[in-house]
Amino acid sequence: MMKTNRITLLHRTTYDPATTRKKTRFSLPPDLQAKACARVAQFSLLMTGIVLVVFLISRPVWQDFTPQSAIFIVRIMQAGIFVLSLALFLVARSHRYRHATILNLGLLYEFVFCLIVSIMYNWFTGQSYGLFAAINLSTLVIAVYPMIVPSPPLKTLITALASAATAPFGVYVVASFELVKTHPADYLGVSIYPGVCVALAVFGSRIIYGLNRQVVQARDLGSYQLKKLLGKGGMGEVWRAVHRLLARPAAVKIINPSFLHHDEAENDTILLRFEREARATASLQSPHTVALYDYGQTDENTFYYAMELLDGLDLESFVTRFGPIHPERTIYLLKQACMSLAEAHES
């Protein structure tokens, strides 16, 4: 009997191996990148609020003993930080930009933020007191930002060093306007705390980024690497995955350890049912049944099987988007589903 062509509402996607090869060993999966982008938005919003609060609190204090020229420059720089932080928040919240672009903008934001703050604080303290601020908001950002939004170690190191260098650069800017006399010790003094913050940033980022990498490694099931959670069911989860050797996309269903119980006998029953389901699906030959590629069990006793990945619309989404399906088409689709179910009941 000649097989009919598989007819479905879904469209198949092609897989480009070159896209996978472009990823570095430090790249994170899309879901972790999305969470990092959300933290970029949260951090920039926090900085926006801090700048606004500092503006309101410092206004009456500075009027008493700060030169008006210094106040004017500080206000301009505060406005610049406010606009910069708000712009990054809007970009990070937007879905128009790639995750990698937002994360890189976050690193650039760290540097520009520290540059403005270093010049602003040194301008203010130098002109008002003849001294320079060894600790300011930029030192906090250097230490904290990489722990909130971890990045690859090399990027973290380069960004932290560049941000720390803004402290002596701020002193140089103040000195170039001859607002206060400077000495070599001044440059050294303002560089000590940012240098310590660089060490904290690199150390903390390596730990946190390493934990994210461990999450990625923990998602490896046999020859498959899990990329994105597609859905959850009563006893397991379905992930979009890629075969590491064949560069083939697949849908991998696993039993989440949280679904298992303390009763070993009951767990054995669940795993046996899962394996029976995999074997039964693999034996089906109907063109209307999703093909099963592989199944197995990891060293951590996580049972999984890999199925054909169909990317597109399910019936519920199709009806929501395009409205009710015509009776003729409904019957045509149901006949295909019944053919698949009939084979399953006969096996």
Kinemage of the C-alpha trace (Angstrom):
@kinemage 1
@onewidth
@group {chain A} dominant
@subgroup {mainchain}
@vectorlist {calphas} color= white
{ca met a 1} P 0.000 0.000 0.000
{ca met a 2} L 1.436 3.381 -0.999
{ca lys a 3} L 1.887 5.866 1.822
{ca thr a 4} L 0.153 9.213 1.541
{ca asn a 5} L 1.982 12.454 2.089
{ca arg a 6} L 1.837 13.876 5.579
{ca ile a 7} L -0.613 16.783 5.691
{ca thr a 8} L -0.563 19.127 8.639
{ca leu a 9} L -1.347 22.657 9.699
{ca leu a 10} L 2.255 23.024 10.799
{ca his a 11} L 5.176 24.135 8.701
{ca arg a 12} L 8.612 22.602 8.953
{ca thr a 13} L 11.617 24.690 9.797
{ca thr a 14} L 15.074 24.262 8.377
{ca tyr a 15} L 18.139 24.078 10.569
{ca asp a 16} L 21.289 25.949 9.703
{ca pro a 17} L 24.398 24.300 11.192
{ca ala a 18} L 26.412 27.449 10.514
{ca thr a 19} L 24.282 29.306 13.076
{ca thr a 20} L 25.239 26.798 15.724
{ca arg a 21} L 28.934 26.965 14.875
{ca lys a 22} L 28.918 30.726 15.371
{ca lys a 23} L 28.106 30.372 19.043
{ca thr a 24} L 31.072 30.606 21.339
{ca arg a 25} L 31.746 28.294 24.214
{ca phe a 26} L 30.503 31.050 26.537
{ca ser a 27} L 27.128 31.560 24.847
{ca leu a 28} L 23.979 30.961 26.859
{ca pro a 29} L 20.680 29.512 25.604
{ca pro a 30} L 17.912 31.957 24.637
{ca asp a 31} L 15.865 31.555 27.825
{ca leu a 32} L 18.826 32.420 30.074
{ca gln a 33} L 19.713 35.331 27.814
{ca ala a 34} L 16.127 36.567 28.078
{ca lys a 35} L 16.350 36.470 31.880
{ca ala a 36} L 19.631 38.383 31.750
{ca cys a 37} L 17.998 41.024 29.528
{ca ala a 38} L 15.169 41.335 32.044
{ca arg a 39} L 17.760 42.029 34.750
{ca val a 40} L 19.338 44.687 32.518
{ca ala a 41} L 15.953 46.410 32.419
{ca gln a 42} L 15.515 46.104 36.176
{ca phe a 43} L 18.996 47.455 36.894
{ca ser a 44} L 18.629 50.436 34.565
{ca leu a 45} L 15.227 51.235 36.077
{ca leu a 46} L 16.800 51.085 39.547
{ca met a 47} L 19.540 53.497 38.470
{ca thr a 48} L 16.915 55.817 37.005
{ca gly a 49} L 15.156 55.934 40.362
{ca ile a 50} L 18.403 56.438 42.301
{ca val a 51} L 19.450 59.369 40.115
{ca leu a 52} L 16.024 60.964 40.566
{ca val a 53} L 16.146 60.541 44.354
{ca val a 54} L 19.696 61.946 44.542
{ca phe a 55} L 18.596 64.932 42.478
{ca leu a 56} L 15.714 65.718 44.831
{ca ile a 57} L 17.671 65.146 48.046
{ca ser a 58} L 20.858 66.964 47.077
{ca arg a 59} L 19.209 70.066 45.664
{ca pro a 60} L 18.630 71.967 48.931
{ca val a 61} L 21.972 70.848 50.406
{ca trp a 62} L 24.181 71.930 47.489
{ca gln a 63} L 22.635 75.375 47.307
{ca asp a 64} L 24.280 76.331 50.610
{ca phe a 65} L 27.983 75.702 50.025
{ca thr a 66} L 28.590 74.587 46.440
{ca pro a 67} L 29.671 76.991 43.672
{ca gln a 68} L 26.859 77.582 41.205
{ca ser a 69} L 29.108 76.628 38.290
{ca ala a 70} L 29.662 73.185 39.836
{ca ile a 71} L 25.958 72.745 40.461
{ca phe a 72} L 25.191 73.538 36.817
{ca ile a 73} L 27.665 70.936 35.513
{ca val a 74} L 26.462 68.315 38.008
{ca arg a 75} L 22.828 68.851 37.007
{ca ile a 76} L 23.660 68.378 33.339
{ca met a 77} L 25.472 65.132 34.097
{ca gln a 78} L 22.644 63.900 36.314
{ca ala a 79} L 20.206 64.552 33.493
{ca gly a 80} L 22.512 62.615 31.150
{ca ile a 81} L 22.581 59.605 33.489
{ca phe a 82} L 18.801 59.751 33.899
{ca val a 83} L 18.208 59.787 30.123
{ca leu a 84} L 20.820 57.060 29.557
{ca ser a 85} L 19.306 54.757 32.201
{ca leu a 86} L 15.757 55.321 30.985
{ca ala a 87} L 16.773 54.675 27.368
{ca leu a 88} L 18.439 51.379 28.287
{ca phe a 89} L 15.337 50.356 30.244
{ca leu a 90} L 13.102 50.977 27.222
{ca val a 91} L 15.479 49.133 24.884
{ca ala a 92} L 15.772 46.154 27.247
{ca arg a 93} L 11.993 45.972 27.581
{ca ser a 94} L 11.496 46.125 23.832
{ca his a 95} L 11.267 42.950 21.757
{ca arg a 96} L 12.801 44.593 18.699
{ca tyr a 97} L 16.406 43.863 19.632
{ca arg a 98} L 18.367 40.633 19.925
{ca his a 99} L 19.326 39.436 23.386
{ca ala a 100} L 23.028 39.658 22.591
{ca thr a 101} L 22.599 43.271 21.489
{ca ile a 102} L 20.857 44.219 24.743
{ca leu a 103} L 23.517 42.502 26.856
{ca asn a 104} L 26.294 44.294 24.967
{ca leu a 105} L 24.460 47.594 25.417
{ca gly a 106} L 24.318 46.816 29.125
{ca leu a 107} L 28.112 46.541 29.257
{ca leu a 108} L 28.446 49.783 27.315
{ca tyr a 109} L 26.003 51.385 29.753
{ca glu a 110} L 28.185 50.291 32.674
{ca phe a 111} L 31.198 52.067 31.166
{ca val a 112} L 29.384 55.281 30.154
{ca phe a 113} L 27.592 55.428 33.521
{ca cys a 114} L 30.907 55.173 35.399
{ca leu a 115} L 32.503 57.748 33.091
{ca ile a 116} L 29.796 60.353 33.730
{ca val a 117} L 29.615 59.653 37.459
{ca ser a 118} L 33.409 59.811 37.896
{ca ile a 119} L 33.663 63.155 36.137
{ca met a 120} L 30.600 64.478 37.970
{ca tyr a 121} L 31.732 63.518 41.482
{ca asn a 122} L 35.333 64.633 40.999
{ca trp a 123} L 34.137 67.896 39.485
{ca phe a 124} L 31.845 68.485 42.457
{ca thr a 125} L 34.273 67.474 45.251
{ca gly a 126} L 37.284 69.034 43.556
{ca gln a 127} L 35.680 72.417 43.041
{ca ser a 128} L 33.870 72.408 46.386
{ca tyr a 129} L 36.449 70.905 48.748
{ca gly a 130} L 39.689 70.575 46.785
{ca leu a 131} L 39.488 66.793 47.271
{ca phe a 132} L 38.484 63.833 45.112
{ca ala a 133} L 35.898 61.134 45.760
{ca ala a 134} L 37.601 57.792 46.344
{ca ile a 135} L 34.229 56.015 46.616
{ca asn a 136} L 31.139 56.935 44.651
{ca leu a 137} L 28.245 55.354 42.817
{ca ser a 138} L 30.500 54.165 39.967
{ca thr a 139} L 32.484 51.862 42.275
{ca leu a 140} L 29.226 50.221 43.362
{ca val a 141} L 28.178 49.698 39.735
{ca ile a 142} L 31.552 48.154 38.809
{ca ala a 143} L 31.208 45.574 41.572
{ca val a 144} L 27.474 44.866 41.436
{ca tyr a 145} L 26.462 44.980 37.757
{ca pro a 146} L 28.449 41.867 36.632
{ca met a 147} L 26.846 39.891 39.449
{ca ile a 148} L 23.344 40.957 38.426
{ca val a 149} L 23.922 40.550 34.679
{ca pro a 150} L 26.796 38.061 34.270
{ca ser a 151} L 28.759 38.083 31.037
{ca pro a 152} L 31.688 36.055 29.682
{ca pro a 153} L 34.790 36.495 31.886
{ca leu a 154} L 36.820 38.327 29.250
{ca lys a 155} L 34.039 40.831 28.540
{ca thr a 156} L 33.529 41.337 32.266
{ca leu a 157} L 37.236 42.004 32.808
{ca ile a 158} L 37.561 44.451 29.901
{ca thr a 159} L 34.417 46.377 30.875
{ca ala a 160} L 35.346 46.501 34.566
{ca leu a 161} L 38.877 47.727 33.820
{ca ala a 162} L 37.580 50.394 31.427
{ca ser a 163} L 34.995 51.494 34.005
{ca ala a 164} L 37.605 51.627 36.783
{ca ala a 165} L 39.871 53.749 34.556
{ca thr a 166} L 37.199 56.449 34.508
{ca ala a 167} L 38.062 57.334 38.128
{ca pro a 168} L 41.565 58.727 37.427
{ca phe a 169} L 40.256 60.090 34.131
{ca gly a 170} L 37.706 62.128 36.075
{ca val a 171} L 40.527 63.636 38.123
{ca tyr a 172} L 42.385 64.426 34.903
{ca val a 173} L 39.335 66.244 33.496
{ca val a 174} L 39.025 68.383 36.623
{ca ala a 175} L 42.756 69.141 36.561
{ca ser a 176} L 42.647 70.080 32.864
{ca phe a 177} L 40.177 72.872 33.692
{ca glu a 178} L 42.525 74.034 36.453
{ca leu a 179} L 39.751 73.878 39.036
{ca val a 180} L 42.084 72.363 41.622
{ca lys a 181} L 45.717 71.376 41.853
{ca thr a 182} L 46.376 67.656 41.578
{ca his a 183} L 49.232 65.398 42.629
{ca pro a 184} L 50.211 61.882 41.453
{ca ala a 185} L 48.901 60.529 44.747
{ca asp a 186} L 45.427 61.803 43.830
{ca tyr a 187} L 45.300 59.532 40.790
{ca leu a 188} L 46.469 56.590 42.840
{ca gly a 189} L 44.019 57.331 45.639
{ca val a 190} L 40.941 57.353 43.411
{ca ser a 191} L 42.080 54.151 41.659
{ca ile a 192} L 42.402 51.867 44.687
{ca tyr a 193} L 38.717 51.222 45.397
{ca pro a 194} L 37.712 50.825 41.713
{ca gly a 195} L 40.592 48.347 41.375
{ca val a 196} L 39.233 46.324 44.281
{ca cys a 197} L 35.777 46.449 42.678
{ca val a 198} L 37.244 45.082 39.436
{ca ala a 199} L 38.555 42.052 41.332
{ca leu a 200} L 35.154 41.569 42.999
{ca ala a 201} L 33.368 41.929 39.659
{ca val a 202} L 35.524 39.351 37.880
{ca phe a 203} L 35.410 36.919 40.790
{ca gly a 204} L 31.646 37.204 41.278
{ca ser a 205} L 30.891 37.103 37.561
{ca arg a 206} L 32.951 33.938 37.076
{ca ile a 207} L 30.968 32.197 39.793
{ca ile a 208} L 27.548 33.307 38.580
{ca tyr a 209} L 28.326 32.819 34.895
{ca gly a 210} L 29.775 29.426 35.730
{ca leu a 211} L 26.513 28.471 37.430
{ca asn a 212} L 24.641 29.439 34.267
{ca arg a 213} L 26.992 27.267 32.237
{ca gln a 214} L 26.336 24.395 34.617
{ca val a 215} L 22.624 24.830 33.957
{ca val a 216} L 23.319 24.490 30.238
{ca gln a 217} L 25.428 21.389 30.775
{ca ala a 218} L 22.747 19.896 33.011
{ca arg a 219} L 20.335 20.185 30.099
{ca asp a 220} L 22.382 17.786 27.979
{ca leu a 221} L 20.470 14.550 27.615
{ca gly a 222} L 22.523 11.919 25.861
{ca ser a 223} L 23.346 13.307 22.428
{ca tyr a 224} L 20.759 16.073 22.721
{ca gln a 225} L 21.146 19.555 24.139
{ca leu a 226} L 17.999 21.230 25.401
{ca lys a 227} L 17.447 24.740 24.048
{ca lys a 228} L 13.964 25.990 24.948
{ca leu a 229} L 11.045 24.782 27.063
{ca leu a 230} L 8.015 24.247 24.805
{ca gly a 231} L 5.487 23.026 27.341
{ca lys a 232} L 4.715 21.034 30.486
{ca gly a 233} L 2.398 18.126 31.034
{ca gly a 234} L 1.194 15.917 33.847
{ca met a 235} L 4.400 13.895 34.079
{ca gly a 236} L 7.043 15.681 32.074
{ca glu a 237} L 8.288 18.557 29.978
{ca val a 238} L 8.849 19.024 26.252
{ca trp a 239} L 11.925 20.908 25.081
{ca arg a 240} L 13.216 22.099 21.745
{ca ala a 241} L 16.583 20.356 21.379
{ca val a 242} L 19.431 19.805 18.944
{ca his a 243} L 21.407 16.644 18.309
{ca arg a 244} L 25.024 17.642 18.960
{ca leu a 245} L 26.524 15.395 16.275
{ca leu a 246} L 23.862 15.416 13.579
{ca ala a 247} L 22.848 19.084 14.027
{ca arg a 248} L 19.233 17.957 13.814
{ca pro a 249} L 16.417 19.731 15.679
{ca ala a 250} L 14.074 17.598 17.758
{ca ala a 251} L 11.392 17.784 20.422
{ca val a 252} L 12.614 16.024 23.579
{ca lys a 253} L 10.179 14.887 26.240
{ca ile a 254} L 11.575 14.224 29.708
{ca ile a 255} L 10.286 13.318 33.131
{ca asn a 256} L 11.032 16.258 35.374
{ca pro a 257} L 12.542 14.988 38.669
{ca ser a 258} L 10.030 17.168 40.541
{ca phe a 259} L 7.240 14.963 39.174
{ca leu a 260} L 8.701 11.874 40.827
{ca his a 261} L 7.807 10.810 44.359
{ca his a 262} L 9.686 9.409 47.319
{ca asp a 263} L 8.175 5.985 46.730
{ca glu a 264} L 10.711 4.083 44.575
{ca ala a 265} L 8.122 1.524 43.486
{ca glu a 266} L 5.838 4.280 42.205
{ca asn a 267} L 8.753 5.950 40.432
{ca asp a 268} L 9.625 2.665 38.739
{ca thr a 269} L 6.031 2.429 37.551
{ca ile a 270} L 6.159 5.943 36.103
{ca leu a 271} L 9.443 5.264 34.316
{ca leu a 272} L 8.139 1.946 32.991
{ca arg a 273} L 5.029 3.659 31.629
{ca phe a 274} L 7.194 6.349 30.047
{ca glu a 275} L 9.415 3.738 28.368
{ca arg a 276} L 6.374 1.804 27.165
{ca glu a 277} L 4.998 5.000 25.656
{ca ala a 278} L 8.289 5.583 23.829
{ca arg a 279} L 8.440 2.038 22.459
{ca ala a 280} L 4.820 2.178 21.308
{ca thr a 281} L 5.325 5.513 19.560
{ca ala a 282} L 8.490 4.299 17.846
{ca ser a 283} L 6.625 1.340 16.358
{ca leu a 284} L 3.976 3.465 14.650
{ca gln a 285} L 4.324 3.893 10.880
{ca ser a 286} L 1.404 6.162 10.028
{ca pro a 287} L 2.397 9.297 8.103
{ca his a 288} L 0.069 11.182 10.449
{ca thr a 289} L 2.023 10.220 13.590
{ca val a 290} L 5.005 12.166 14.845
{ca ala a 291} L 8.170 10.172 14.277
{ca leu a 292} L 10.246 9.134 17.290
{ca tyr a 293} L 14.012 9.316 16.799
{ca asp a 294} L 15.522 8.070 20.013
{ca tyr a 295} L 14.916 7.379 23.688
{ca gly a 296} L 17.071 6.648 26.688
{ca gln a 297} L 17.990 7.387 30.287
{ca thr a 298} L 20.717 9.691 31.598
{ca asp a 299} L 23.163 8.978 34.410
{ca glu a 300} L 20.889 11.027 36.674
{ca asn a 301} L 18.005 8.599 35.903
{ca thr a 302} L 16.184 11.179 33.779
{ca phe a 303} L 14.193 9.342 31.128
{ca tyr a 304} L 13.683 11.057 27.772
{ca tyr a 305} L 12.765 10.464 24.167
{ca ala a 306} L 13.400 12.599 21.114
{ca met a 307} L 10.648 13.171 18.572
{ca glu a 308} L 10.212 14.910 15.259
{ca leu a 309} L 10.008 18.678 15.773
{ca leu a 310} L 7.072 20.361 14.050
{ca asp a 311} L 7.171 24.121 14.412
{ca gly a 312} L 4.068 26.124 13.664
{ca leu a 313} L 0.402 26.407 14.683
{ca asp a 314} L -1.647 23.929 16.659
{ca leu a 315} L -5.407 23.726 16.096
{ca glu a 316} L -6.256 26.003 19.021
{ca ser a 317} L -3.896 28.726 17.783
{ca phe a 318} L -5.149 28.249 14.216
{ca val a 319} L -8.768 28.760 15.247
{ca thr a 320} L -7.864 31.751 17.434
{ca arg a 321} L -6.032 33.444 14.588
{ca phe a 322} L -8.145 32.511 11.550
{ca gly a 323} L -11.532 31.603 13.019
{ca pro a 324} L -13.562 28.378 12.790
{ca ile a 325} L -12.379 25.647 10.430
{ca his a 326} L -14.787 24.671 7.657
{ca pro a 327} L -16.573 21.332 8.208
{ca glu a 328} L -14.964 19.746 5.136
{ca arg a 329} L -11.488 20.595 6.348
{ca thr a 330} L -12.330 19.519 9.897
{ca ile a 331} L -13.428 16.080 8.660
{ca tyr a 332} L -10.298 15.822 6.531
{ca leu a 333} L -8.046 16.523 9.526
{ca leu a 334} L -9.995 14.267 11.877
{ca lys a 335} L -9.680 11.373 9.437
{ca gln a 336} L -5.900 11.694 9.600
{ca ala a 337} L -5.967 11.779 13.403
{ca cys a 338} L -8.240 8.739 13.483
{ca met a 339} L -5.890 6.826 11.184
{ca ser a 340} L -3.032 7.520 13.587
{ca leu a 341} L -5.110 6.526 16.627
{ca ala a 342} L -6.337 3.380 14.921
{ca glu a 343} L -2.781 2.186 14.357
{ca ala a 344} L -1.892 3.018 17.955
{ca his a 345} L -4.818 0.944 19.305
{ca glu a 346} L -3.941 -1.991 17.086
{ca ser a 347} L -0.281 -2.092 18.217
